[in-house]
Amino acid sequence: MVHEAEVRDEIGRLRSRLPDVTGVLAATVDGMVVAEDAPAIEPEGFAALTAAALGVGLRLTDAAGQHTFREQLIRTGHGYIATYAAGDQLVLTVLAGPQINVGRLHLEARRCGASLALLLDGAADRTEDARPS
């Protein structure tokens, strides 16, 4: 698995590029927190809810014949909650205020998700290399 410090660095870069972001959570697809910077939420419960939302998103894409979940956006009375696939094993959730430029949110969060997926792939490669032959 990818190291928490590497994920935290990516989250920090995302937050520095988007000042209207109020929180970021990276979790496994089964709802375990990998890293977070989201002071207004309880991370473990939110990670579990994110996994549940991901499950619903996956079922919706399958039912619609789309077959690949990429992201979902929820607009609330106080801003946005956006969830992005970050490879096959991680999900990135971003909380943002109502003034966020949604296009920029998508651009930056997609980049962050892609970087997290690469980190996870690199961690898997390092694990395989460390196994005795």
N, C-alpha and C positions, 0 to 999 in steps of 0.2 A: 504494500500500500504506500501511497505517496506520503511524504512527511508533512506534518501539520505546519511547520515553519515555511515550507515552500508555498503551501496553499495560502497561508496568511500573507505572504509577500504579494501574491497575485491579487488577493482581496484588497490589500492596501493600495496597490497600483490602480485598481478599479475605482476605489473611493476617491483617490486623489484626482482622477480625471473627471469624476462626476460629483460635484459638491452637493447636489440635491439628493444624493443617495443617503438614506438614513440607517441602512443596515445591509449586511451581506452574510449569507450562510452557505457554506459548502457542506454537503452531506452525501453519504452513500445512498444508492437507490433504495436501500432497505431502511433508511431513516436514522442512520448513525451520524452524529456530528463529526466532521473532519476538522473544520475551523470556522470561526465566525467572528464578525465584528458588527454586532447588532445589539446595542445596549437596551433597546426597548422591548425585546422579546425574551422568552425563556427558550434557550437553544434546543434542548432535547425534545421538548414538545413540538416546537416549530419544525424541527427536522422530521419528526414523525408525520406531521401534517403535510409537509412537503412531499414525502414519499407517497402518502395517500393521494395527493393531488396529481403526482406523476402517474400513479396507477390509473386514475380516472382519465388523464390525458392520453395515456397509451391505449386504453380501451376505446376512447372516442376516435383516435386516429385509425385504429383497426376497423371500427364499425363504419367509418367513412371511406374505407378503402385507401387510406393515405399511408398507413403502415410504418411511418417513421415519426416519432415524436421529436420535436426540436425545441419548442418553447411554448409558454402560455403567459398571457398577461391578464391581470385582474385589476380593474380600475375601481378604487374605493372612494369613499367620501373624503378621504384625507391623503390620497396619493395612489401609488401603484405597488403591486406585488407581481414581480416577474420571475418566472422559473425557466431555466435553460438546461438542456441536456449538456453534460460535460463529459463526453465519451459514453461508454456503456455502463460505467460503475458509479459516476458522480452526478450530482445535480446541484446547480447553482441557483440560489434564490436571492433576489435583490429587492429591497424595500426602498421606495423613493417617494419624495414629496410631490405635491400636485403641480409644482412648477417645472418638473423635469421635462426636458425635451425627449420625448419617447423614442424618436428615431436615434438620437445619440445614445440613449439607454440601451437600445437593442444593439447598436454598433459596438459599443464598449463591452457590454456583457457577453455578447457572442465571442468577441476576441478573448475575453477572460475565460470563458468556458472552453474554448479551443486550447488555450494555454494549459488549463487544468487537465484536459484530456491528454495532452502531450506529456505533462508531468507524470500522470498515472501510467502511461505507456512506458516511459523511461524507468519508472520505479519497478514495473513488471519485468522489464529487460534486466535490470540490476539484480532482481531476485532470482531470475533464471540463471544468470551468470554466476551467482554465488552458490548454486547447488552443486554438490559433488557429482562428478561423472560416473 
